[in-house]
Amino acid sequence: MRLHKVVNRVYEGKTYYRWVLSVPPKGVRELGWVDGQELQASVRGTALVVEPTRRTVGGSRGWLPGALAEEVQRKSVARR
């Protein structure tokens, strides 16, 4: 896993950055995460905890993670 500092934008001579965390494919598979899935992060002590939100890509709330994965996969296939 690696942390990257990336230029987000330059506005009025000031550079703004964002941080990107690269997660290896094996970790993504083991967690059951899918492309486009919304995640939320929280800091607990000195640890960063990243968890899936309960929202779908379309913005509906209350879906179970398995249903979310199916919905994201269906939308990804439809775009191809």
PyMOL commands that set and color helices and strands:
alter all, ss='L'
color gray80, all
select helices_A, chain A and resi 25-31+65-79
alter helices_A, ss='H'
color red, helices_A
select strands_A, chain A and resi 2-11+14-22+39-44+47-52
alter strands_A, ss='S'
color yellow, strands_A
deselect
rebuild
show_as cartoon
